[in-house]
Amino acid sequence: MLNSTCACPVALDRCDRCDLLLGLPGLHLISVDRARAGFLLEVESCDPVAGCPGCGVIAAGHGRIVTSMIDAPWADRPVRIRWRKRRWICREEACLVVTFVEQDPAVCPPRGLLTMRALRWAIGQLRREGATIQGLARQLGTTWNTLWSQVQPVLARAAEDPTRFEGVQVLGVDEHVWHHRVPRLRGPKELTGMVDLTRSSHPVARLLDLVPGRSGKSYRDWLDERGEMFRKRVEIATLDPFQGYKNAIDDQLEDATCVLDAFHVVKLAGAAVDDVHRRIQQETLGHRGRTGDPLYGIRHVLRAGRERITERQLARLDAAFAAHPEHVAVEVAYHCTQQVREVFHQPTSAAGRRLAEKLITSLPSCPIPEIARLGKTLRRWKTAFLAYFDTNGASNGGAEAINGIIELGRRIARGFRNFEHYRLRMLLITGGLDASPHTQL
């Protein structure tokens, strides 16, 4: 749609002057200066009448002032706008407002350095294109501080909007390390991230918040701040096998079903067979694995699913297990690990639950200490482990995916020094602010 106020004689042919004003309603283009550094637009508004913001009386013109703004780049070149704003004077003697300057929030916020079009463009680039503030500032022909000083308040208002916490029925939690500096200088290294895993209006997981610390207290305090209505809406709470988060869920989400993440259950089983493999290697040969050692040659095959093993790999397993009588412990640990993995691959939830209950009963009495320790862990987390089959396979996988996006964003920006800036940027790129209208998305 062309700007109806453009006086260009070839407006019907979509000239450059018309395109440059698209998205800036109510402005009339006076001139365009094309230079090597970019475009310079001189504009003025079309409304010759204005009412006093104090009393509403029609004000009289009192000259103009020129305000410079940064607009979104056009044809990969920076665009600057010089807005000849009208200045008005109120003739009402009792009015406290003497003079005022015209404002148009649809074009530019009051005292803003960027137009609304530039703000929408910058936030969209940060959200979807993996851009950096420095890169966007270079495209706009400005500095990092100028751009971030305009974007940060918008993101902060969106983060404070309580409506983005509505509709959360499945809540995930995961830890995250945001820096590797001395905690005394930059605060805690670990953060606790809360993720909305509800599949409704938001088809994918979205980050709800990041708080300093990796403890049950950090999670408990965040849940307490959300209010009773938020906690009552949460039906399922997924987590990694960390007792601190479990205590916070039991304390604040009494009506929610706590579900242990399936990925971490399989990870615990894989770690157990690795421990057995390393212990037997040391006991039989007295050194770490080397090329040619039977157990060293199957170290990767032991972690693979049984249904993915080829005939050649199966032969290597059988040969390694038969190479020494002590290797029977590795064979037993391998089969126990595969049973834990197969719990989540049963055709029905009832069959998976029966196999899980059998393992919880049998594994703690295993003579292999690593497998017995795995069985005791599963028995301690029995309720949360079995809840997987009662919740149609709820897991914390979405929280792990969000963690990967956060790591990518941190690498793109080459690190962060300010936690609040880090939090806002991560909320933006992971969809945590999409539910708020303040992000202009």
N, C-alpha and C positions, 0 to 999 in steps of 0.2 A: 504494500500500500504506500503510495507516494504522499509526501507531506503536502497537504492542500494549501499551505501558506507560502510555498516556494514560488518565487516570481520568475523562475527560469523559463525562458521562452520555449525550451524543448523538454518541458517536464514530462510530457507524455512518452518521450523516448527514454526515460530513466537516465538522465544525465548524472555526472559525478556529483554535482552539487546537491541533487535530490537524495542520492544514496548516502551522502555524508550526514544528512539531517534525519534519516530514518531512526525512529526511536527517541527523538527529542521533540515531543509534541509542543505546540504553542510557540515555537521559535521561528523567526524569519531570518533567512540567510542573507546577509548583506554582501559579503565578499569571501573568497577563498584564495589563500595565498599558498601556492605550491612551492616548497623549498626542498633542498636536499635533506634537511633534518626532519621533514614531515609536512603535515598540513596545518595551516592556521586558519580557523574559521572565525569570522566576526558575525555575531548574531544579535538579535534583539527580539523582545516579546511582541506579540500582536495585540494584546489587550490594552487599550488606551485608558481604561477606567479601573480604579482600585478603591476599595473601601478601607477606612482606617481600622487596623486590628484592635484598637482600644475602644472606639465608640461606634464604629460602623459608618460614619459619615463619609460621603464621597470626598476623596482627597484631591488636592491640586498638584500638578506636576512641579517638580523642583529640581530639574536637571537630570543628569545621568552620571553613573559611576561605572567604571569598567572592571569586571571581575574575570580572572583567568581560571580555566578549569582544564583538567586532563580528560580526554575522551578515549573510548576504546580504539585500538589501532585499526586503520582501514588500509587495505592493500599492503599489509605488512609494514606500514609506516605509522609513526606516532601522529596523533591528532591533538591539537590544542584548540580550545574554544575561548574566545574573548566575548563575554556576554555584556552588552551595554545595558545594564539594569537601570530602570527608571527609579528615580528618587521622588518621594511624595512628601507633602507637608499637610498636616491636618489643620483646618481653619477653625475647628471647634476650640474655643478658649478654655473650656473646662476639662478638656481631654489631656491626660498625662502624656500621651504620645505626641511628640512634636513632629519628627520626621521619621520615615521608615523607607526601606528599600524593598522592592518587589522580590518575592521568593517563589520558587516552584519546586516542591519536593519531588515531583515526577521527573524533573530534569537533573537537579542536584540538591543534596541535603544542605540545610543552612550551614554556612561556613565550611562547606565541603570543598575538598581539593579535586575530587574525582566526580564525574557525572554518574548518575545511576546506571547508565549503560556500561560505563567502564567498571563499576562495582560488580554488576552481574557477570560481565565477561571475566573479570579476575577470579571471582569465586567459582565460576564454572570451570575455569582452567585448573584451579587448585583441586576441585572436587573430582573431576573426571579424567584429566589429562596428565596427572602426576607432575604438574609444573611446580617450580619454586618461586618464592617471592622475589628473589633477585632476578630470575629470568623474566618474570612478568614486568618488573620495574624497568628492565632494559627495553622491553617491547613498548612500554608506555612512554619511554623517554623521561623517567623520573628516578627517584632513589628508593632504596629498600624501606627506609623509615617513612617516607611519604605514603607509599602504598600500604604498608602494614598498619599505619595509624588510621587509615580509612576502612580497612577490611576488618581489623580486630574488633572494633565496637559492634559491628554487625554480627560477627560470630559469637561474641560474648552475650548479646541479647538473645540469640537463638539458643545458646547453651543454658540460659536462665529460664527459658520458656518451659513451664511445667507440662504443657500439652504433649511434648515429645515423649513423656513417660506413660502416656495413656495406652491402654490395650496390650500391655505386657502380660502374657500368660505363661510363657516358658522363659525362664531366666537362667543364663549361664554365667559362670565366673571363671576367670583364668588369671594367672600371674604374668607379669611382663617386666623385663629389665630395660629401662630407658636410657641409662648411661652407665659408664664404667669408671667414673671418677671417684674421688674420695667423698664418702657420704657427708663428712663434716663440712665440706665446702659447697656441695650441691644438693644435699638432702638424700633421702633414701634412694637406693638404686632400684628397688623393686616397686612395682605398681600393681594394684588390683584393678582389673578391668571387668565391668559388668556388661553383658551382651544380651540383647533381646533376640531370642530364638523362635519367637512366635511366627508361624506361617499364616499370615492373614493379609492385612493391607501392605505389609512389607514382606515380599516373598523371600528375601534373603536376610541373613543375620545383620544386625546393626549394633554398633557400640553405643552404650548408654552413658558411660562415664568412666573416667580413670581417676583413682584416688591413690595418694602415696601410701606405701607400706604393703607388705604381703603378710597379712595376719587376719585372724578371725575378727579382731576388733575393727580393722579397717572396713571389712565387709558388713559387720554388724552396725557400725555407725552410719554407713551409707544407706542401709535398709531402713534404719530408724528415721533418717532425714526424709525419706520418700513419703512417709505417712502411712496411716492405717489402710486407706483405700487402695493404695498401690500394693501393699503386702497381701491384701485379701484377694486381689485379682490374680496373683501368681499361683498357678496350679502345679507347675513342675519346676524344680530347681536342679540343674545339672552341675556337676563339679568334678574336679580331679580328686584322686585319693589324698586329700589334705585335711586333717582333722580340724584345723582352725576354721576353714570355710564350712565344714559340716556343723560345727558348734554354732556358728552364726545362723545357719539355716534353721537349725532346731530351735534357736532362741527367737528369731524374728519371723520365720515362715512356718509356723506350726501346722497350718492346713495344707501346705504344699508337699508334693511327693519328691523326695530326694533321690536322684538317679546318679549312679556312678558311671563315668564315661567309659564306653566300651573300648575305645582306643587305648586308654591307660591300663585297663585290665589286661589286654593282650600285651602291652608293653611290659608290664610287671612279669608276665609269664615268659616273655622273651629274655628279659634280664636274668631270670632264674636259670634258664638253660645256659646262658652265657657264663654265669657264675660256676655252674657245675662243670662246664667245658674247661674253664681256666683252672679250676682246682684239680681236676683229674690230670690235666696236662702237666701241672707242676709235680703232682705226686708220682706219676709214671716216668717222666723224663727229666724232671728236675730243672726245667727251664721254660721260658715262654715259647709259644709256638714258632716254629721255623718251617721253611719250605721243605717239604718231604715228610713232615710229621703227619700221621693219619688224622688227628683231630684238627690240626691247623688247616688241612685241605678242605674240611667240610664246615668251617666256621660260618660261612654265608648261607650254606644250604640249610643249616639248623634253624635259621630265622625265617625261611620261606614256608609258605603254606603247603600242606601235604598235597593238595589238589593241583598245585603248580609245578611240582617236581617232575622232571623228565626221567625216563628209564635209566639214562646214564648217571644222573645225580642220585637216583635210588641205589644204583649199584655201588657208587662211591660211599654212600651212607652205610650200607651193609658191610662193605670191606673195612671201613673205619671202626665200626662197632665190634667186628670180629678180630681186630688186630691185637687186642689186649683184654684180659678178663676184667680189668677195672673199668673198661669202657662201657660196661653194661649200665653204669650209673648215668652216663650221658644218654644212652638209648632210652632209659626209663624217663629221664627228664624231658627228652624230646617228645616222647609220646604224650606225656602229661601236658606239655605246652600246647601240642596240637589239639588236645581235647578242650583246653580252655579256649582256644581259637575257634573251634567248631561249635562252641556254645552259641555264637552269634551268627552261625550259618545254617541253623536248622530250618526245615521247611515251615514250621509253625512256632509261635511263641511258647505254646505249651511244651513242645518237645525241647526247646532250648532251656526252658525253666527246669524241666526234669533233669537234664544233663548238668545244669549248673548246681542244683541241689545235691546231686550225686558227688560232684567234685568238691563242694564245700564240706561234705561229710568225710570223704576219703583222703583228700590231700594232706590234712594236718598230721595224719599218722604215717606218712611216707618216711622210710628210713633215710632218704636223701635229705640232708638238712635244708638245702636251698628250696626244694619243693615243699617241704613241711612249712617253711616260713611263708611261702606263697599261699599255702592253704590256710594258714592262720590269718593272713591279711584278708583273704576273701571271706573267711568266717566272721572277722570283725566288721567287715563292710557288707554283711549278708543282705540286710534289708535294702540298702541302696543298690547293690549288685542285682538282686532279683527284680527290683523295680523297673529295670530296663524292659522286661518282658510284659509288664503291666501298663506301660506308657507308649506302646507301639514303637519301641526302639528309640526313645529320646536319648540324645547324646550331646556332648560338649564340643562336637566337631565344628559347629559354627563359630564358637569362641576361638578355637585354634586357627580357623581361617582368618578371622579378624586380626589375630595376633600377627599372622603373616603379612597382612596389608600394612599394619603399623610398622613392622620391621622394614618393609619396602619404602614407606614414606620417610622413615628416619634416615635411611641410606641416601635417598634422593636429595634430602636437604643437608646431607653431610653433618648430621648431628644437631642437637638443640641445647641451649643453655638455660632457657627459661621454661619452667614446668608448665605455666599457664599457657604460653604460646604453643607448647608441645601438645597439651590437652586439646586446645581448640582445633589445631590442625588435624589431629588424629580423629576427633569427632567429625570433622567435615569430610575427610576422605573415606571414612568407614560408614557413612550414611547416618550417623547419629544425630545430625541436625536437619535431616530431610523432613521430619514431621513438623518443623517450625516454619512459619512464613517469614521469619526475619532474615533468612539466609538469601533471599531474592533468587532462589533456584527455580 
